[in-house]
Amino acid sequence: MSELKGQLLGMILVLSIFGIIAGTLIPVFQNTATRLESEMDVNLSSQVSERIMNVNI
């Protein structure tokens, strides 16, 4: 019976560690994706305005 309790405790510890890691990494990835998206929007809009200016010249 004690072996079963040890295995259950090990599973609970592993799952909680993975939960903590996922809980910290998911917001980091979301913030990075949002920042990259905004930077890409700025870069794309500046490229489009440069091309429009080149066409008008």
VENVEN-V953665 format. One line per field, one symbol per residue. ss: DSSP state (A for helix, B for strand, O for the rest). burial: # if it has 24 or more other C-alpha atoms within 12 Angstrom, else .. A space follows every 50 residues. Layout:
ss=???
burial=???
This chain:
ss=OAAAAAAAAAAAAAAAAAAAAAAAAAAAAAAAAAAAAAAAAAAAAAAAAA AAAAAAO
burial=.................................................. .......
